[in-house]
Amino acid sequence: MKQGSYRTVCFIFLAFIAVVLAFGDEAIVNLQSRDLDLFDGSNGYTWRVEASKFATKTDADTFPKITQVGLGPTAIRVADEEQTSLGIWGRFDRQGYNWIDVYPVAADGGDDAGPAEIPIPGRVKELDVWVWGSNLNYMLEVYVRDYTGIVHVLNMGSLAYEGWKDLRVAVPSYIPQIKRVLPRLTSLTLVKFRLWTPPAEQVNNFYVYFNHLKVLTDIFEHRYDGDELADPQRVQDLWAASSNN
């Protein structure tokens, strides 16, 4: 082999090693299933609803209504453990592209509390929630926000089935969850669910229930000397302590 060719091969090999050392941790994953909310208030959130303008409102009732019920899917039931599901009772005055938003608020925020987005740990790969449907052809979406403030809408599918079903959606790779500068991890937040009714489907009276919201997420974190100084909470604590001196 000629000397020039040998040097070229060596250069390519060294460059390859440098890339592996720099970015090899990105190939390492630690996938875990993490609960986001069980709809029982134990995670620090309660849920509220808001609907489009044709939601039924009378002197006696205002729709949609929201409550907790002590039932859930048999498929994930644990013996001797009480289940809690979030129930939505909806009604609209006319057919059309009506919608109901189901969004979290802080449980200790009181009646005047505004929306509170739920942090999603790690780099989320999939999000799923058990939903009870009554074979109405409604569509369910989930809204997530990235670190730049952009809200992404993910389609979880149709509710045209009977009873409980685990609805799952993959989080596309184009949604940023990591950046070049420290801290690199930029977790998403869950903003809300939105239920859509198509124009041809009945809307005069319906029920939908939610149970066990969770994610499949990669919680692997590359360790390095000084990584605690890339932890936003740790940095805030350090600077707060410094300002008090």
N, C-alpha and C positions, 0 to 999 in steps of 0.2 A: 504494500500500500504506500502510495506517495505520502511524503511528509505533510503536504497541504491538506490532503484528504483526511489524514490521521488527526490533524489539529481540528478540522471541521467536525469530525465525529466526536471528539472529546468535548468540544464546545457545546454541541447539541446535548450530549449526555449530562454535562454539568448544569446546563440550563434546565433540563428536565428535572434533575434532582432539586434545584432551587425552587421550581414550581411546586413540586411535591411537598417540600418542607414548608413552603409558604401557605399552601392551600389544602394540604392533605387532611386537615381536621374537618374540612367541609364534607368529606366523604364518610366521616364517622357519624353515625346516628344512634340515638337512644330513644326509640319510639315508645311512648307510654300513652295509655288511655287516662284522661283526667276529667273528672266531673267539673262542669261549669256551674250547674244549678240543678237542684232536685225539686224546685218549685214548692218548697216547704218553708222558706224563710231562713233556713240554716246557713245559707251562704252570704247573708247580709243584704239580700235583695228581695223586694217584692215587685209585682208586675202590675202594670196598668194598661188600659186600652184607649185607643182613639180611632175614630172612624171618619170616612168621607161624608159628604154633606147629606146624603139621602138616608143615613141611619135613622131608624124610627125614633121619634120623640113625641110623647104624649104627656098629658097632665099626670098620668098615673105611672108611666115608665119611660126610661131613657135607655137606649141600646147603643152599643153593646154592653153587656154586663160581664163581670169577671168574678170568679170565686175559686176556692180550693175544694177539692173533693177527695174523699178517702178511698179512691180506687185507682188501679193502674194496670198495665199490661202483665198478664200471667207469665209471659216469657222471661221477664226479669224480676219476678217476685221472689223475695227471700222469705223463707218460712219464719213466722212469728215477728215479722218486721212490717210495720205499718207503711203503706204507700200513700203518697200525696200527688195529685195531679192538678194542673191549672186548667180551669174550665172557662170557656168563652161562649156566651150565649148571644147570638147575633140576629139582627132583623133589619131589613132595609125596606123603604117604601116603594122602590121601583128597581127593576132589573137594570144591569149595566156594569161598567167597570168600577164596582164598589170595592173599597178596601177597609181592612181593620189592621191597625198597627198594635203590636203587643211589645211593650218596651219595659226595661227594668228601671227601678228607682231604688235609692238607698233605703233599707228597712227602717233606719232610725231618722229619716229625713222629715217625717211628719206629712200632713196632708198637702203642704205646699211644696214638697220636694219635686225637683225637676228630674228629667231623664238622667240616668247614671249608667255609663257603658261598662260592661263586664270585661276585665282584662283576660286575655287568652294566653296561657303560659307557653313558652317555647316557640318553635316554628311549627305552626299548626298545619297538618296535612289534610285532615278530614274533620268535618263537624257533623254531628248527628243528634237527632232528638226523636223521641217516640211521640207520635201524633195519632189521635183517634179521629177517624173520618167516618162519615155517614153516607158515603158513595156519592157525594156531591162533587161536581167537577170544578172544585176550587184549586187555586195554585198557591203554594207557600214559598216565600222568599226569606232569606236571612241577609241582614246588612252588617258588614264589618268595616271598620275604619283602620287605615294604615297609619304609619307614623307621620306621614306628610299631611294628614287630615282628610285625605280622599276616602269617600265611602264607596265600597264595592258591593254590588247586589249579586247574590248567588241564588240560583234557582234550586229549591229543594224538591220540586216535583208536585204532582197532582194529589189531591185528597179523594180521588174517585175510587175508593176502596171501602171495605167494611171493617170497622173495628180498629185495633191498634196496629201500627206499622212503624218500623224504624226507618225514618227518612234520613238519608245521608248525602252529603255533598263534599266533593274534593275542592280544596282551596287551590286555585290556579297559581302556577309558578310566576306569573307576571305581577302578582300582588307582592310588593316588597315587604320582607320580614327580616332583612339583614342589610347592613350598609358597610362601606369600606372603613369609615373612621369609628373610633371607640366612643360610646359602647356600640358594638356591632349589632347585637340583637335588638330588633325593633318590633315588639310584639303587637299583634292586632287587638282590637277591642270589639266586642259584640254590641251592636247598636240596638237592633230590634228585629222582630219578625214582622212580615207583612203578608196578610192573607188577601188574595184577590178573588173576586167573583166575576166570571165571564158573563156577557150580556144574555146568553141563552139559558143560563141556569137560574133556578128558583132561589129567592133570597128572603122570603117572607118569614122564615123561622129556621134556625139551624144552631148546632152545637159543635164545638171543636175542643179537644182536650190535649194538653201537652204534658209530657213526663220525661224525666231523666235526660237533661241536656249535657252532652259531653263532647270531647275532642280527642282525636288521635294526634299527638304532637311529638316533635323531636325536642327533647330537653337537654341534648348534649351541649356543653359549653367548653370551649377551648380554654385551658388554664395557662397562665403566663405570669411572670413576676410583676406584681403590681396590679393584678386584675381587680382587686377590691376598689381601686380608684376609678374603675369604669362602671361601678355599680351606682346608679343615680341616687338611690336612697342613702347609701353609705356616704356619698359625696355631700349630700344635703346635711346629714348629721355632723360630718366633720366641720363644714363651714358654719353651721349653726353654733357648734361648740366654740369655734374660733371667734365668732362675733360677740360671744358672751364674755370673753376674757378682757 
